[in-house]
């Protein structure tokens, strides 16, 4: 079973406009939706659609926290959240004909006892894999991730900001930076695929068994002990990039959970992400037929 930890979850508010936002003008729309969000939660949502057992945990509070839990329950996602006194944050994405605008809140303050509460929640479910993903809430630092990684026999996967990746001191099964996070974690510029290949090799040596990097239109790469694999992006109409990296990670983890090879896992991740970016918001599209795309793909080793 794969358990996801979202330390700073959110309710994702997505609004679509058919006009450009301008000063002193009221924009109106009926096209708006609210989705449970946060990177770990997104991974759980996509895992469920791929028929992989998962439990989502993290910190929630107040009316937005209640909404988040109720919506996940409606989606048949098992949860075991830790209740806090602060209010779960609201992240807003505004889609206009020519732009994608994002406003993300910082989230509630968490005290230094947070790691104990999360470890208790994880231990109750005895997972094989723990995914810690998303931003850190105010009040805690990267050490909370190291504590979770050292607390049990589970393997730990991380998808966090580049500076947090760089600060981690434990041993991890996998990390999944995007291009910017990879640059921040390694202190290098990622201007080409060759730059990315070099950076994932360097990051892997910092304590990660595998490094999976999402590179947008350049597809994705995975560094293992044997090689760096590259899977090109699929040709799809991109509607909304929210959740793309989480979808990629879910596909990689789902295929690894099924016993697939690293190359097939990487291709599965790209195929799942390609399907997700073709719909608006973080609502989950049908993913049961992505295997057809995977069969047509190949990951080249470098």
Buried (B, 14 or more C-beta within 10 A) or exposed (E): BBBBBBBBBBBBBBBBBEEEEEEEEEEEEEEEEBBBBBBBBBBBBBBBBBEBBBBBBBBBBBEBBEBBBEBBEEBEBBBBBBEBEBBBBBBBBBBBEEEEEEEBBEBBEBEEEBBEBBBEBBEEBEBEBBBBBBBBBEBBEBBBBBBBBEBBEBBBBBBBBBEBBBBBEBBBBBBBBBBEBBBBBBEBEBEEBEBBBBBBBBBBEBBBBBBBBBBBEBBBBBBBEEBBBBBBBBEBEEBBBBBBBBBBBBBBBBBBBEEBEBBBBBBBBBBBBBBBBBBBBBBBBEBEEBBEBBEEBBBEEE
